[in-house]
Amino acid sequence: MPKFGLLIDYEYCVGCRSCEVACKMEHNRPHDEWGIRVQEPVEDSSDGKIYYIPFPTDNCNLCGKRRARGKKPSCEKHCWTGAIRFGRIEELTEILKEKSKTVLWAPH
């Protein structure tokens, strides 16, 4: 079981794509390769709001090299709304219980 993951609170994502750009720059990814990608906006039928959802891909390793240097994953560092949070699965699970528009993602 993974020890770390990302908690994505899509209620706060504004679709700025800073996470995408930060990831591409951090890992020198080509234009057509993603570590995290903001999905096209979707409307929630329960509240009528439009939501953007940053979604990590199979290329995401939670910025292992950055974390080895004591830094946060690039996507979290550059998310100016605080929609992306890195941490231990146990801690993120507790936060997840209190939020309704969140996704917990952990690589395997």
Secondary structure, DSSP 8 states (H G I E B T S, - for coil): --SEEEEEETTS-----HHHHHHHHHHT--TT--SEEE---EE-TTT--EE--EEE-TT----HHHHHTT---HHHHH-TT--EEEEEHHHHHHHHHH-SSEEEE---
